[in-house]
Amino acid sequence: MQHPTNTRIIFAENPEEAKQKYLALNIQTKDPSPGVEVLKPQEDEDFDIHSDINLIGEVSVGPSIMEEIRQDPEKAYVVYFLEDPSKFA
């Protein structure tokens, strides 16, 4: 079963740019080949920009992350790795 790790808010024009910016951070993972999930909160029908807590994909974001998203919600992407513990080195 895969688990989300290393969640970041990335500001970008599109999902591919968000993914490339995230990968450029060179975050170390335990899974040698994790998946990358790129989600735009504004596209989730259950997302509430005014709430302090939201579920985005497989991650729950709290007040500090919501403040970051509110800085530029049209360009904010939630990006994280999906790691499989059975593949940990």
MARBA-3410 file (N, C-alpha, C, O; in Angstrom, 1 decimal):
89
0.8,-1.2,0.0,0.0,0.0,0.0,0.9,1.2,0.0,1.8,1.3,0.8 ~ 0.6,2.2,-0.9,1.4,3.4,-1.0,0.9,4.5,0.1,-0.3,4.5,0.4 ~ 1.9,5.2,0.5,1.6,6.3,1.5,2.1,7.6,1.0,3.2,7.7,0.4 ~ 1.4,8.7,1.2,1.9,10.0,0.8,3.0,10.5,1.8,2.9,10.3,3.0 ~ 4.0,11.1,1.2,5.1,11.6,2.0,5.6,12.9,1.3,5.3,13.2,0.1
6.3,13.7,2.1,6.9,15.0,1.6,6.0,15.9,0.9,6.3,16.4,-0.2 ~ 4.9,16.2,1.5,3.9,17.1,0.8,4.5,18.5,0.8,5.0,19.1,1.8 ~ 4.3,19.2,-0.4,4.7,20.6,-0.5,3.6,21.3,-1.3,2.9,20.7,-2.1 ~ 3.5,22.6,-1.1,2.7,23.5,-1.9,3.6,24.1,-3.0,4.6,24.7,-2.6 ~ 3.3,23.9,-4.2,4.1,24.4,-5.3,3.2,25.4,-6.2,2.1,25.0,-6.5
3.7,26.5,-6.5,3.0,27.5,-7.3,3.5,27.4,-8.7,4.7,27.5,-9.0 ~ 2.6,27.1,-9.6,2.9,26.9,-11.0,1.7,27.2,-11.9,0.6,27.4,-11.5 ~ 2.0,27.3,-13.2,1.0,27.5,-14.2,0.2,26.3,-14.6,-0.9,26.4,-15.0 ~ 0.8,25.1,-14.4,0.1,23.9,-14.8,0.7,22.7,-14.0,1.7,22.9,-13.4 ~ 0.1,21.6,-14.1,0.5,20.4,-13.3,1.9,19.9,-13.6,2.7,19.5,-12.7
2.3,20.0,-14.9,3.6,19.5,-15.3,4.7,20.4,-14.7,5.7,20.0,-14.2 ~ 4.5,21.7,-14.8,5.4,22.7,-14.2,5.5,22.4,-12.7,6.6,22.5,-12.1 ~ 4.4,22.2,-12.0,4.4,21.9,-10.6,5.2,20.7,-10.3,6.0,20.7,-9.3 ~ 5.0,19.6,-11.1,5.8,18.4,-10.8,7.3,18.6,-11.0,8.1,18.1,-10.2 ~ 7.7,19.4,-12.1,9.1,19.6,-12.3,9.7,20.4,-11.2,10.9,20.2,-10.8
9.0,21.4,-10.7,9.5,22.3,-9.6,9.7,21.4,-8.3,10.7,21.5,-7.6 ~ 8.7,20.5,-8.1,8.8,19.6,-6.9,10.0,18.7,-7.1,10.8,18.5,-6.1 ~ 10.2,18.0,-8.2,11.3,17.1,-8.4,12.6,17.9,-8.3,13.6,17.3,-7.9 ~ 12.7,19.1,-8.7,13.9,19.9,-8.6,14.3,20.2,-7.2,15.5,20.6,-6.9 ~ 13.4,19.9,-6.2,13.8,20.1,-4.8,14.7,19.0,-4.3,15.3,19.0,-3.3
14.8,17.9,-5.1,15.7,16.8,-4.8,15.4,16.2,-3.5,16.4,15.9,-2.7 ~ 14.2,15.9,-3.1,13.8,15.4,-1.9,14.2,13.9,-1.9,13.9,13.1,-2.8 ~ 14.8,13.4,-0.8,15.2,12.0,-0.7,14.0,11.2,-0.2,13.3,11.6,0.7 ~ 13.8,10.0,-0.8,12.8,9.1,-0.4,13.3,7.8,0.0,14.5,7.4,-0.4 ~ 12.6,7.0,0.7,13.0,5.7,1.1,12.6,4.7,0.0,13.3,3.7,-0.2
11.6,5.0,-0.8,11.2,4.2,-1.9,12.0,4.6,-3.1,12.0,5.8,-3.5 ~ 12.8,3.8,-3.8,13.6,4.2,-4.9,12.9,4.7,-6.1,13.4,5.4,-7.0 ~ 11.6,4.3,-6.2,10.8,4.7,-7.4,9.4,5.1,-7.0,8.4,4.5,-7.3 ~ 9.3,6.2,-6.2,7.9,6.6,-5.7,7.1,7.3,-6.9,7.7,7.8,-7.9 ~ 5.8,7.2,-6.7,4.9,8.0,-7.6,4.9,9.4,-7.1,5.2,9.7,-6.0
4.4,10.3,-8.0,4.3,11.7,-7.7,2.9,12.1,-8.0,2.3,11.9,-9.1 ~ 2.2,12.6,-7.0,0.8,13.1,-7.1,0.8,14.6,-7.2,1.4,15.2,-6.3 ~ 0.1,15.1,-8.2,0.0,16.6,-8.3,-1.5,16.9,-8.4,-2.2,16.5,-9.3 ~ -1.9,17.7,-7.4,-3.4,18.0,-7.3,-3.6,19.5,-7.2,-2.8,20.2,-6.5 ~ -4.6,20.0,-7.8,-4.9,21.4,-7.7,-6.1,21.6,-6.8,-7.2,21.1,-7.2
-6.0,22.1,-5.6,-7.1,22.2,-4.7,-8.3,22.8,-5.3,-9.4,22.3,-5.0 ~ -8.2,23.9,-6.0,-9.3,24.6,-6.6,-10.2,23.7,-7.5,-11.3,24.0,-7.7 ~ -9.6,22.6,-8.0,-10.4,21.7,-8.9,-11.2,20.6,-8.1,-11.9,19.9,-8.7 ~ -10.9,20.5,-6.8,-11.6,19.5,-6.0,-12.9,20.1,-5.5,-12.9,21.2,-4.8 ~ -14.1,19.5,-5.8,-15.4,20.1,-5.5,-15.6,20.2,-4.0,-16.4,21.0,-3.5
-14.9,19.4,-3.2,-15.0,19.4,-1.7,-14.1,20.4,-1.0,-14.2,20.7,0.2 ~ -13.2,21.0,-1.8,-12.2,22.0,-1.2,-12.9,23.3,-0.9,-13.7,23.8,-1.6 ~ -12.6,23.7,0.4,-13.2,25.0,0.8,-12.0,25.9,1.2,-11.4,25.8,2.2 ~ -11.8,26.9,0.3,-10.7,27.9,0.5,-10.8,28.6,1.8,-9.8,29.1,2.3 ~ -12.0,28.7,2.4,-12.2,29.5,3.7,-12.0,28.6,4.9,-11.9,29.1,6.0
-11.9,27.3,4.7,-11.7,26.4,5.9,-10.3,26.3,6.3,-9.4,26.5,5.4 ~ -10.0,26.1,7.5,-8.6,25.9,8.0,-8.1,24.5,7.8,-6.9,24.3,7.9 ~ -9.0,23.6,7.5,-8.5,22.2,7.3,-9.3,21.6,6.1,-10.5,21.8,5.9 ~ -8.5,20.9,5.2,-9.1,20.3,4.0,-8.4,19.0,3.7,-7.2,18.8,4.1 ~ -9.1,18.1,3.1,-8.5,16.9,2.6,-8.3,17.1,1.1,-9.2,17.3,0.3
-7.0,16.9,0.7,-6.7,17.1,-0.7,-6.0,15.8,-1.1,-4.8,15.5,-0.7 ~ -6.6,15.1,-2.0,-6.0,13.8,-2.4,-6.0,12.9,-1.2,-7.0,12.6,-0.6 ~ -4.8,12.4,-0.8,-4.6,11.6,0.3,-4.0,12.3,1.5,-3.6,11.6,2.5 ~ -3.9,13.6,1.5,-3.4,14.3,2.6,-4.3,15.3,3.2,-5.1,15.9,2.5 ~ -4.2,15.5,4.5,-5.0,16.5,5.2,-4.1,17.7,5.4,-3.0,17.5,5.8
-4.6,18.9,5.0,-3.8,20.1,5.2,-4.5,20.9,6.3,-5.7,21.1,6.4 ~ -3.6,21.5,7.1,-4.1,22.3,8.3,-3.9,23.8,8.0,-3.7,24.2,6.9 ~ -4.1,24.6,9.1,-4.1,26.1,8.9,-2.9,26.7,8.2,-3.0,27.5,7.4 ~ -1.7,26.2,8.6,-0.5,26.9,8.0,-0.4,26.6,6.5,0.0,27.4,5.7 ~ -0.8,25.4,6.1,-0.8,25.0,4.6,-1.9,25.8,3.9,-1.7,26.2,2.8
-3.1,25.9,4.6,-4.1,26.7,3.9,-3.8,28.1,3.8,-4.1,28.7,2.7 ~ -3.0,28.7,4.7,-2.6,30.1,4.5,-1.7,30.2,3.3,-1.7,31.2,2.5 ~ -0.8,29.2,3.1,0.1,29.2,2.0,-0.7,29.1,0.7,-0.5,29.8,-0.3 ~ -1.7,28.2,0.6,-2.6,28.0,-0.6,-3.3,29.3,-0.9,-3.4,29.7,-2.0 ~ -3.8,30.0,0.1,-4.5,31.3,0.0,-3.7,32.4,-0.6,-4.3,33.4,-1.1
-2.4,32.3,-0.6,-1.5,33.3,-1.2,-1.8,33.5,-2.7,-1.7,34.6,-3.2 ~ -2.0,32.3,-3.3,-2.3,32.4,-4.8,-3.0,31.1,-5.2,-2.4,30.2,-5.8 ~ -4.3,30.9,-4.8,-5.0,29.7,-5.0,-5.1,29.2,-6.4,-5.3,28.0,-6.7 ~ -5.1,30.1,-7.4,-5.2,29.8,-8.8,-3.9,29.0,-9.3,-4.0,28.3,-10.2 ~ -2.8,29.3,-8.6,-1.5,28.6,-9.0,-1.0,27.6,-8.0,0.0,27.0,-8.3
-1.8,27.4,-7.0,-1.3,26.5,-5.9,-1.6,25.0,-6.3,-2.7,24.7,-6.7 ~ -0.6,24.2,-6.2,-0.7,22.7,-6.3,-0.2,22.1,-5.1,0.8,22.5,-4.5 ~ -0.9,21.0,-4.7,-0.4,20.1,-3.6,0.3,19.0,-4.3,-0.3,18.2,-5.1 ~ 1.6,18.8,-3.9,2.4,17.8,-4.6,3.0,16.9,-3.5,3.5,17.4,-2.5 ~ 3.0,15.6,-3.7,3.6,14.7,-2.8,4.0,13.4,-3.4,3.5,13.1,-4.5
4.9,12.7,-2.8,5.3,11.4,-3.2,4.4,10.3,-2.7,3.8,10.5,-1.6 ~ 4.2,9.3,-3.5,3.5,8.1,-3.0,4.5,7.0,-2.9,5.0,6.5,-3.9 ~ 4.8,6.6,-1.7,5.9,5.6,-1.4,5.3,4.3,-1.0,4.3,4.3,-0.2 ~ 5.9,3.2,-1.4,5.5,1.9,-1.1,6.5,1.3,0.0,7.6,1.1,-0.4 ~ 6.0,1.2,1.2,7.0,0.7,2.3,7.6,-0.7,1.9,8.7,-0.9,2.4
7.0,-1.5,1.1,7.6,-2.8,0.8,8.8,-2.6,-0.1,9.6,-3.5,-0.3 ~ 9.0,-1.4,-0.7,10.2,-1.1,-1.5,11.2,-0.3,-0.9,12.2,0.1,-1.5 ~ 11.1,0.0,0.4,12.1,0.8,1.2,13.4,0.1,1.1,13.5,-1.1,1.3 ~ 14.4,0.9,0.9,15.8,0.4,0.8,16.3,0.0,2.1,17.5,-0.4,2.3
END
